[in-house]
């Protein structure tokens, strides 16, 4: 009964438009007061602070700041230019640019929401000029942004690792192949849907000179993910420390290589935007710490384990049941709080059933991210729809093939755990 009250209050608050962090905190506090959980109110602030008092979570604001610096340095335009030079000759070229650009941006920002906003603000108006439907343009921008939290650096991997005591560095490595696999499937779907809708039937011819001109700026933008992976592989820095390295590299690129960060005022604006974004995410993480404590006191982990083991004890069947549950909850709960609520219980269940923790993490994060492009909440959809000025309902039909692509990517990842474990195993010897 208390469990139903907790999730009922949470979903009801979110549907009414209450800020996510406030909805999470108030629903947990209401259950503490109404269900007599014997939690002294003096402990509530301590549990809220404890929710974000983690060394691993220090990486979150650093990666966000690095992403903001790169965007302010004109990286988005350079990535789009390089993507256009690479795939601009393919039918439906701007749809392909959107997909390839998302793969490249994933290595810069570490956030699907940031990728949606950065690429969408440039590509959606341009796609509309080339005859693409606004709803389709918004749909493909939101759908391809789901690659962002999978390819390193990933804010969601940092959150998951801090909650489950899993190596964030290994999680970064585990996301490389699944992220690239998602991108390739998205490219195929983008080609097929553009062809069927008759978009850009006469693309620009391939130009080696254009590719050479775009490569320098685009490859400079790829320095951040390359340095992050190299630092982790060599043991030079932990995942948290490498966030600071990413900021330094982004600062050098912005000040010296690209020359776009020209004054203290512009740099202050970048820091302000990063601070606001980091505060919003950490506020959600903080109140989710209280929510997670309530879940523990209600023995949610045991209830979840009992429910799935009552159906089957086969690891793959249990994993599929977890995926279905996350897909359902993801329709109503934003990706970050969803991950915070379920990461620890799911990790414990996975450990008891012998599931590989790295594979499980990538599956859980990908599943949670699908919720970001699933109405009625759909955080990425809200961002893309706002840029394109179209309602969520208009994006449903063009989203269908991309939902299929995401579910196919998820199925392939579940069927072949080696996609997530190959690189960490290779590095670990």
Secondary structure, 3 states (H helix, E strand, C coil): CHHHHHHHHHHHHHHCCCCHHHHHHHHHHHHHHHCCCCCCCHHHHHHHHHHHCCCCCHHHHHHHHHHHHHHHCCHHHHHHHHHHHHHCCCCCHHHHHHHHHHHHHHHHHCCHHHHHHHHHHHHHHHHHHCCCCHHHHHHHHHHHHHHCCCCCCCHHHHHHHHHHCCCHHHHHHHHHHHHHHHHHHHHHHHHHHHHHHCCCCCCCCCCHHHHHHHHHHHHHHCHHHHHHHHHHHHCCCCHHHHHHHHHHHHHHHHHHHCCCCCCHHHHHHHHHHHHHHHHHHHHHHHHHHHHHHHHHHCCHHHHHHHHHHHHCCCHHHHHHHHHHHHHHHHCCCCHHHHHHHHHHHHHHHHHHHCCCHHHHHHHHHHHHHHHHHCCCCCHHHHHHHHHHCCCHHHHHHHHHHHHHHHHHHHHHHHHCCHHHHHHHHHHHC
